[in-house]
Amino acid sequence: MKTVKDKLVLITGAAGGIGRLMALDFAGRGAKVAAWDLNREALDRLEAEARQNGLAIWGMVCDAADREAVYRQAGALIAELGPVDILVNNAGVVSGSPLLETADETILKTFAVNTLALFWTCKAVLPAMLERNAGHIVNIASAAGIIGVTGLADYSASKFAVFGFDEAMRMELRRRKSAVRTTVVCPFFIDTGMFRGVRTRFPLLLPILKPEYAARRIVGAALKGRRRLIMPVFVYLVFWLRLLPTAILDAMADFFGISHSMDHFTGRTPAEGRA
């Protein structure tokens, strides 16, 4: 998909962070952007910013973890603007606490937002993509979705599931010989409020990513039809380390500071909400 001019792009968790930046980027390329989020005020600010720059962004309050709300809002969106051409599953939450210090309700919320929401959004928009034999789905996973991280048991597990979901979707679409594409994105920590306080031991190898850079790379990956985007490149080392005994993998995680990256985590305030 070399151009998104006049295409409809749906982004979840789009009122802030990289979701907001991707919405503005896609809109700046001529796309019609539907921005889903729980924060009505933030959506209003995004719409106002878009209008000032002559861009087309429609803010819609929708909880991507609410199956019925997703189906209802997707139906309304399609009825008004037509079928979705690109879906970006971006909404996410993080608790940032050890398993035994994480409330059951928090774990359920993590999986509802980070994992199950992808099932509902894809089921809502994929049928029309298959019918037109065109479309693209971007699933935001994480580097913590290919290596477990201390203090991120629920988050890592939910993002491992996203990685598996995207892979299974890719296989299903190949079986259908469909032109619909998927992209899985596995970034290291991004410098937004969601991961406020995280640290890296080797910033040249494992930098905390700037939101603008991450958003630009994700949009570019969608336009190029890339199957997988992992940032930074150093994270690819994890796949090779998995071929070695687990003791070596664990020792390398300690050495590169991955096991201690969450030690000073504070994260978002409750008022800031989701990504």
N, C-alpha and C positions, 0 to 999 in steps of 0.2 A: 504494500500500500504506500506508494510514493507520495501521495497527497491526501490530505484529509479535508480538503475544501468541500464544504456543504455536507460533510459526513456527520452523523450523530455519535457523539462520544459520551458514555455514561461513566462517571467516576464516583465511587463510594468514598466516604470520609474526605470530601473535597473542600470543606470550608477552611481548612488550615493545613500547615505543614506542607509536605510534598504533594498532597492532593490538590491544594490550592494552586501551587506552582504548575502542576501538570494541566489543570483546568485552563489557566491563563495561557500556557504554551499551546495547547491544542486549539484554543479559541483564536490565538494570534495567527495560527496557520489557516484560519478560515473555517474551522469546524464549528458545529453547533454543539455546545457542551451542556449536559445535564449533570448538575452537581448535587449529589445526595449527602446529607449530613443530619445530625441531630440538632445542631446549633443554628437556630433561625437567625439570630443576630449576625453571626459570622457569615451565613449565606447571603444575608442582605448586603453586608459590606463587600462581599465578593461580586455580587451582581452590580453594585454601584461602581466598583472599580472597573468592571468589564464595560459598562455603559460609557464611562468616561473615555475609554479607549476604543469605542466603537466595536466591541466584541460581543459575541452572542453566548451568554451563559444563563441558564435557567436553574435557580436554586430550588431544591425540593427537600422538605423535611422527610427523612425516611430512616428508620432504624434497620440497617441491613441484616441485623440478627433476627428481626421479626419476619418470619416467613410470609405471613398474610400481608403485612405492610409492603414487603418487597413485590409480591405479585400484584397488589392493588396499585402501587405507584408505577410499576413497570407498565401495567396496562394503560394507565392514564397517560404516561409519557409516550408510548407507542401510538396511542390514539391521536395525540396532539402533534407529535413531531415525526412520526414514522418509526421504522425499525432501527434498532441500535446497530451501528457499524463497529464500534469499538467499546468493549467493556473493560474498565480498569478496577479490579477488586483491590482497593487500597485501604479500606477501613480496618483499623486494628487497635488493640489495647494491650497493655503490659502491666503486670502486677509488680514484678521485680523483687520477689521475696522467696526465700527457701520454701520448699514444699510444705513442711509442717507448720510454717507461719502463714500460709496462704489459705484463706477461708474457702470453704466449698463453693459458696456462691460466686466468688471471684474466679475460680477455676472454670465453672460452668459458663460464666460470662466470657472468659477468654476464648473458649472453644466456640461459643455462639457467634462471636464477632469475627474472630480470626479464621475460623474454619467453616462452620456450618453456613455462614452467610454466603460463601462462594457457591454452595449447592443451590441456594434459592435464587441468587442473581443469574447464574448460568441457566438454570431451568426456565427462568423468565424470558431470557433474550435469545438463547441458543436456537430454539425452533425456527425463528424467522431467519437467523443466519444460515441454517442448514437449507431452508427453503430457497434462499437466494444464492446459496453456495458462495457466500462471501461474509467476511467478518473476522474480528480478532479479539481475543480475550487475554488480558494481562493479569496475572496473578502475583501479587506482591507477597513473597515468602520472606526469607531472611537468611543471613549466614548462620544464624542460630537454628535454622531449619535443616542444616547439613552437619552441624556439630553441636552437641549439647553444651549448655553454658550454665555454670553454677549460679543459682538465683533466678533461673529462667525455666524451671521445669515445665510449667504449664505453657509458657510462651513458646519454648523450643518445640515441645510436643505438637502444639497447634500449627507451627510453621513447617515442621517435618510433614504434617498431614497436608499442608498446602502444596508442598513439593510433590508428594505422591499423587494428590488430586490432579495437579497439572499434567503429570506424566501419564496418568490413566486417561485423562481427557485427550491428550495428544494421540495416544494409541487408538482410542475409539474413533477419533476423526480420521486417522490414517486408514482404519478398517473400512470406513465409509467412503474413502477416497474423496473426502471433502476438502474444499479450498479454505475452509475456516481454520485459522491458526491460533495457537496459544503461545504465550511467553511467560516463563516463570522468572521472577526477579529475586535474587538473593543478595541484598546489600549488607555490608558491615553496619555498625551503628551509624545512624544519621543524626546530625546535630540539630534535632528539634527538641521540643520540650518533652516528647515521649520518652526519650532516653537521657534526660538531663542527669548529669553526674557521672555517667560512664567514663571510663578511662581506657587508654591503650598504651601498652608498654613500648611499642615500636611504631610511632606515628608515620614513619616513611613507608613501612610495609603494610601497616593496618591503620590507615588514617580514619579518624571520625569524619564521615562524609558530609560535605556541605549540601544543604537541601537543594539549592539551585542546580548543583552538579548532578545530584541523584535524579532529580526530576527531568532534567535535560536528557540524561542517558536513557531513562525509561521510555520517554516519548520517542527518542531516536530508535530504540530497539523495536518498538511497536511499528514504526514506519518502515523499518528494514525487514520486518518479519522474522526477527531473531527468535529462536526457540528458548534460549536461556541467556540471562544477563546476571553475571556475578561480579560484585564490586567490593573491594578492589581485586585485581587479578590474583593477588597473593592467596586469596581464599580458595582458589582452585587446588591448592596444596592439600586441602583436607581430603579430597577424593583419593589422592595417592597415599596419604597417611593411613587411610582405612584398610589398605592392603597389608599393613604391618600389625604386629601384636598390639592389643589394646593398651598395654603398659606404655608402649612408645607413643601412641596417640595421646594418652593422658599426660605423659611427660612433656610432649611438645606443646600441649595446651597450657600447661603450667609455665613453660619457658617463655612463650609468646604473650603471656599475660591474659589469655582468654579466660582462664579459670578465676581470675580476680578482677575482671573488667567491671563487674557489677558491685564491687565492694563499697563504692561511694555513690551508688545510684540514689536519686531522689525522685526523678520522673515528674510527670505533670501534677498539678494541683487538681482536686476534684472539679473545680470550676472550669479548668481548661478542657476537660473531656477527652475524647478519643482523638486518634491521629487523623 
